[in-house]
Amino acid sequence: MELAEPRVRAGVWEHTTFHSDPLRRLRRTGLAAMVTVYGARSIAETMIARVRRMHDTVTGTTLSGEPYRANDPELISHL
């Protein structure tokens, strides 16, 4: 589902290993989702902070010219 939004798709393609190793990327995303939903609060908060720090560096423009930022609240709601 996350790849349905063009700005999210561009960010994933340009800033991750998805194009060269999609399975590894999906596993990391799945682990982060599982930890933040089912993990102990202290572990989940640490994971969330790590993901936010990584997302701070993810910015760009889609092929159609739309800018994106990974920590944009609108885009986060697509995950």
C-alpha positions as CSV (number, residue, x, y, z in Angstrom):
1,M,0.0,0.0,0.0
2,E,2.8,2.5,0.8
3,L,3.9,2.5,-2.9
4,A,0.5,3.6,-4.1
5,E,1.2,7.2,-3.2
6,P,3.6,8.7,-5.8
7,R,5.6,10.8,-3.3
8,V,6.1,7.8,-1.0
9,R,7.0,5.6,-4.0
10,A,9.6,8.1,-5.2
11,G,11.1,8.4,-1.7
12,V,11.3,4.6,-1.3
13,W,12.8,4.2,-4.7
14,E,15.4,7.0,-4.4
15,H,16.4,6.6,-0.8
16,T,16.2,2.9,0.1
17,T,17.5,-0.5,-1.2
18,F,14.1,-1.4,-2.5
19,H,15.1,-1.5,-6.1
20,S,18.2,-3.7,-5.5
21,D,16.9,-5.8,-2.5
22,P,13.1,-5.4,-2.1
23,L,12.8,-8.3,0.3
24,R,15.3,-6.9,2.8
25,R,13.6,-3.5,2.6
26,L,10.2,-5.0,3.2
27,R,11.5,-7.1,6.2
28,R,12.9,-3.9,7.8
29,T,9.7,-2.1,7.3
30,G,7.7,-5.0,8.6
31,L,9.9,-5.3,11.7
32,A,9.5,-1.5,12.4
33,A,5.8,-1.8,12.1
34,M,5.6,-4.9,14.4
35,V,7.8,-3.3,17.0
36,T,5.9,0.0,17.1
37,V,2.6,-1.8,17.3
38,Y,3.3,-4.8,19.5
39,G,6.6,-4.0,21.2
40,A,7.2,-2.7,24.6
41,R,6.7,1.0,24.8
42,S,10.4,1.8,25.5
43,I,11.5,-0.3,22.5
44,A,8.8,1.1,20.3
45,E,9.7,4.7,21.2
46,T,13.4,4.0,20.4
47,M,12.4,2.5,17.0
48,I,10.1,5.4,16.2
49,A,12.8,7.9,17.0
50,R,15.3,6.0,14.8
51,V,12.9,5.9,11.8
52,R,12.1,9.7,12.2
53,R,15.8,10.5,12.2
54,M,16.3,8.4,9.1
55,H,13.3,10.1,7.5
56,D,14.6,13.6,8.3
57,T,17.2,13.1,5.5
58,V,14.6,11.8,2.9
59,T,13.5,14.6,0.6
60,G,13.2,15.0,-3.1
61,T,10.9,15.5,-6.1
62,T,8.8,13.0,-8.0
63,L,9.2,12.6,-11.7
64,S,6.1,14.7,-12.2
65,G,7.7,17.5,-10.1
66,E,5.9,17.0,-6.7
67,P,8.2,17.7,-3.7
68,Y,8.2,15.2,-0.9
69,R,9.6,14.9,2.7
70,A,9.4,11.5,4.4
71,N,8.4,13.0,7.7
72,D,5.5,15.0,6.1
73,P,2.4,14.1,8.3
74,E,0.3,13.6,5.2
75,L,2.7,11.1,3.7
76,I,3.2,9.2,7.0
77,S,-0.6,8.6,7.1
78,H,-0.2,6.5,3.9
79,L,2.1,4.0,5.6
